Amino acid sequence: MSDILIVDDERDIRELVSDILEDEGYATRKAGNSDECMAALNDGLPALLILDIWLKDSQMDGIDILKAVKRDTPEVPVVIISGHGNVEIAVAAIKQGAYDFIEKPFNIDQLMVVIRRAMEASQLRRENSDLRRLDSGGAEMIGDSAVYRVLTSQLDKVVKSNGRVMLSGPAGSGKEIAARYVHANSNRSAAPFVTVSCASIEPERMEEVLFGRETTERGIEPGLLEQANGGVIYFDEVADMPLGTQSKILRVLVDQKFQRVGGGDNVSVDLRVISSTNKDLEQEIRLEKFREELFHRLNVVPIAVPSLSDRREDIPMLVEHFIAHFNDTQGLPLRKLSEESVALLQTMIWPGNVRQLKNLVERVLILGEGNGPIEVKELPREEDAPNEEGRVVLSGALATLPLREAREAFEREYLLTQINRFGGNISRTATFVGMERSALHRKLKSLGVVTSNKSGARVAHLDSEDTVA
C-alpha cells in the first residue's frame, strides 16, 4: 500500500495529477470510472485515493465510492476533487470520512500540501496498525490441537465480514484473544479495538462510559462507542451488562446512532460488535436477566472457545510462547520444560484455563533458579493443584509411564499408604481395600512390598533389593 490512485472521468486531469505526483516521487495508478476504480481497489489498496465527485458514465458517483471505501477500508485516506464544488458537497464529503476537499481548477501547491498531509496520515495509520499488531501477542492464536484448529477455522471465516460474533467459553479460555484475532485480520485492523468490561464497570456509570457525556463545564467527553467508531467494540462478559443499558445498546445496534448523556444531538457510529460470555445467555433470558432481542442481535455468529482441558496437547506450545513472552517483556530466563513437567501440566486440572497457565509460567520463571529445564519440583504439588470431584491428579513421573508400569506404581504406593495407615495390620488393610487377606499378601509380594515389625509396630516398606517384575 504505497501508491496513489487517481479517479477522474477527465483524462487530462488524471494525466496532469499523475505527472505532478510522479515528479514528486510518488507511484500512481489511474481510473476513469467507478468500475475501474473498484477493480483497482480490489487489485491492491493504495496509500491514498484522489477521487472526483462527478464521474460520467459510472454506476457510482464519488460519494458512493467514498462510502464504500470508508466502510470496507477505513484506513485509506480519500481526497475529494470537483469542478462543481460548493460548501454543501465539501461538508457531505467530510462527513462521510473524506480527508479533505479541493475544488477544480486547483492550485498545484495547494494540491501538494493536502496530498503530503494525507500521505503522512496514511503512513501514521499503517505504523499504528503495525504497532498494535506487535503490541498484542493478544491477537496471536497459539495451538495446534484439532479442537483449536476448528476454532481458528471458524474465526477465519468471519474476519472479512461485518457480522456480529458471540464468543462463549469459560473464564480465562482466551475469548478476548479470539476477538482481537478477528479485528487484527479484518479490514478494520487499522481502526480501534475498544473493550467494554461489562463486569467491572459500575452499573450507574455504564451509560456515561459507553455513550459519553456533554456538560457545560467540560464540554464533550466521548464514550467508548464513539472511540471505537470505524473499528470494533468488544463487550466482554456481556451477560453482566445492566438491563437498562441493554435496551439502549439494542437501539444503537438498530440505528447505529445514539445521544451522549446530557446531550441532544445524535452521534452516528460505524461499529463491528463482538461479544463474549461465560454464562448460558438463554438461561439468563429465562431468568429475565438478559434481553432476548439483544441476544438475537449479538448472537449472529456464535463461536465456542474451548477450555484448556479440552486442548491439553497445546500446553507445551502455550508454555513455550509464554516463556518467550516473559523473556521479551521482563527479561526472565528462556527455559524449557522437562518431559516430566510436560506430563504433569497436561494431567493437571485447569479451572482458570489459559490465564492460569500463563500465571503459573510467570511464577515459575520468577522464583526459579538458573536457565536449565523446568523440573516437576518447581511446579505445584498435587495437594496444591486445583482439583475436581472424582479426579485424581497424577504426578509427572507417573504420567510418563506406560499403563502397566503406572498401574503397578500406583498400586504399590496406594497399598503402602493403607498399610501404614492401619499400623501395619494386614487384616484391617485387607478389609478396607476390599480384598481377601491371602489375596492382599499375594499382591504385596508381586509388587515387591514386604513388612517388618519395629518397636511393636508393623511398618510396610519396599525392600531395596526387590524389583517389580
C-alpha positions, 0 to 999 in steps of 0.5 A: 500500500504505497501508491496513489490512485487517481479517479477522474472521468477527465483524462487530462486531469488524471494525466496532469495529477499523475505527472505532478505526483510522479515528479514528486516521487510518488507511484500512481495508478489511474481510473476513469470510472467507478468500475475501474476504480473498484477493480483497482481497489480490489487489485491492491489498496493504495496509500491514498485515493484522489477521487472526483465527485462527478464521474460520467458514465459510472454506476457510482458517483464519488460519494458512493465510492467514498462510502464504500471505501470508508466502510470496507477500508477505513484506513485509506485516506480519500481526497475529494476533487470537483469542478462543481464544488460548493460548501454543501458537497465539501461538508457531505464529503467530510462527513462521510470520512473524506480527508479533505476537499479541493475544488477544480481548477486547483492550485498545484501547491495547494494540491501538494500540501493536502496530498503530503498531509494525507500521505503522512496520515496514511503512513501514521495509520499503517505504523499504528496498525503495525504497532498494535499488531506487535503490541498484542501477542493478544491477537496471536492464536497459539495451538495446534490441537484439532479442537483449536484448529476448528476454532481458528477455522471458524474465526477465519471465516468471519474476519472479512465480514461485518457480522456480529460474533458471540464468543462463549467459553469459560473464564480465562479460555482466551475469548478476548484473544479470539476477538482481537484475532478477528479485528487484527485480520479484518479490514478494520485492523487499522481502526480501534479495538475498544473493550467494554468490561461489562463486569467491572464497570459500575452499573450507574456509570455504564451509560456515561462510559459507553455513550459519553457525556456533554456538560457545560463545564467540560464540554464533550467527553466521548464514550467508548462507542464513539472511540471505537467508531470505524473499528470494533467494540468488544463487550466482554462478559456481556451477560453482566451488562445492566438491563437498562443499558441493554435496551439502549445498546439494542437501539444503537445496534438498530440505528447505529446512532445514539445521544451522549448523556446530557446531550441532544444531538445524535452521534452516528457510529460505524461499529463491528460488535463482538461479544463474549460470555461465560454464562448460558445467555438463554438461561439468563433470558429465562431468568429475565436477566438478559434481553432476548432481542439483544441476544438475537442481535449479538448472537449472529455468529456464535463461536465456542472457545474451548477450555484448556482441558479440552486442548491439553496437547497445546500446553507445551506450545502455550508454555513455550510462547509464554516463556518467550513472552516473559523473556521479551517483556521482563527479561526472565530466563528462556527455559524449557520444560522437562518431559516430566513437567510436560506430563504433569501440566497436561494431567493437571486440572485447569479451572482458570484455563489459559490465564492460569497457565500463563500465571503459573509460567510467570511464577515459575520463571520468577522464583526459579533458579538458573536457565536449565529445564523446568523440573516437576519440583518447581511446579505445584504439588498435587495437594496444591493443584486445583482439583475436581470431584472424582479426579485424581491428579497424577504426578509427572513421573507417573504420567510418563509411564506406560499403563502397566508400569503406572498401574503397578506404581500406583498400586504399590504406593496406594497399598503402602499408604493403607498399610501404614495407615492401619499400623501395619495390620494386614487384616484391617488393610485387607478389609478396607481395600476390599480384598481377601487377606491371602489375596492382599499378601499375594499382591504385596509380594508381586509388587515387591512390598514386604513388612517388618515389625519395629518397636511393636509396630508393623511398618510396610516398606519396599525392600531395596533389593526387590524389583517389580517384575 
